[in-house]
Amino acid sequence: MSVVSKRIIDMIDMLPESEQELALEMIKRIVLAWDSDFTKLTPLERERLTQSEKEIANGETVSHSDIDWN
């Protein structure tokens, strides 16, 4: 978790519960305005995707037919 995320959590924790709900709704609106269809990647998601793409390009994958499902 980033330093900013921790600061936001600390600040929200100072609020009464009813105000915390308001803060949550505001954050939801900010996120939806930034990525309305949830297609943008976080830095961690981008890193994982890049690593996965490298593994696929290098043939480092497992075929479903190679898995013993029993």
CORCORPE-V445989 format. One record per helix or strand of 3 or more residues. SS is the DSSP state (2 for helix, 1 for strand). FROM is the first residue (numbers start at 1). TO is the last residue. If there is no record, write none. Layout:
ss | from | to
SS | FROM | TO
SS | FROM | TO
This chain:
ss | from | to
2 | 3 | 13
2 | 17 | 34
2 | 43 | 57
2 | 64 | 66
